[in-house]
Amino acid sequence: MKKVLIATRNIGKAQEFKALFEPRGYQVETLSDYKDLPEIEETGKTFAENARLKAEKISQLTQRIVIGDDSGLMVDALDGAPGIYSARYAGEDHNDRANNKKLLEELKGLEDDQRKAKFHTTLAVAGPGKETLIIEGEVQGRILTEARGNDGFGYDPVFFHEDSQKTLAELSAEEKNEISHRGNALKALDQQWEGWIQNG
């Protein structure tokens, strides 16, 4: 079976990639399947630099097709923060509750029209002997004053999507994949995948 390795240990992210790749006959693997791989430090200054760094380094080490993903929340009132530091915004790596709490504190007292935000994702697709493909996706919304919904992960419970009139954490996985930043990036990747695989 053909395999594609997603450079993450985040189960939520992996599920979103499975929805695209499994129907194409690919087995989706994650870093959890490769216990001996070193931790790749995200030393880039942009989403694209971090995504490329992860994808290319892990592809080199495994000789597999690897998709590196760097995503984050960008809030207008915070000049684009937390941005590339979204996962460790509260100083504790990947602590969703702490990150959301800090974000709501930072925006305390702001009106709805001052709480505009977007989720951004950059995908980097690397493979042995191939030129790395860079794909981007975004979704616009605003930050609520309190969390709503039990699904999703990260900032999903506080990110309100106007068209759906729900937070990303109130959407089903299928609904979220339709409109999310990663969903939009995956749609763009879907259109370019075969060409990249054949030509590189």
Phi, psi and omega in degrees: 000141176292146182231148171226132184258122177266125186281066180207158169249004183280114184297322180300315178297316183301321180298322181294324178287325179300322181301329179274316192271327183298319176297340178273000179088019178259140169272126181267122176250161176230177179298338178295339178276354182231078188297334186272355181291139177289158174288129179268119180287131178273087185262002181290162179260355180225165175302316183297318180297317181292318180297316180296317180304310181295311185298311185291318182295315182288327176296319177301315185287328186254343185060035179240166169287126184232136174249117174263141184228129171233125186228160176188170179261133179237116184254125183305313185293343180252023179055039176090356176286158359284347173056230183292349179261016186304318184291334182237034184301320182270008177088353177247121188300123174058032175265095186302314183299315180294320179297315180295319180299315180296317180300314181296324177296316182298329185259007183306132176088352180278143178285166182308316184288352177259005186248023182293144182205166173216148169267136178235143171223142171239129175254136172240125181250117183239149177205157181306124177072014182242151175282134183293133179263131179248128181230142179234155175208150180217160169218136182267150177187204175212163183265126178284177179268349176208159183287145176219135177100155185244357181259184179073195180202177179062231183270006183310318184293342181250357182264113185263127180260116189300313183298322180278339187058035178216160169281163178296336179280351177263355180270151172290165179303320181294316179296318181295317180299331180293323190242349188288164177302315180289323176301317179293322177294321180293325176297318179294321178295320180305320182288333185255351188301306185299318179298319181292317181298319184283323187251324184067000000 
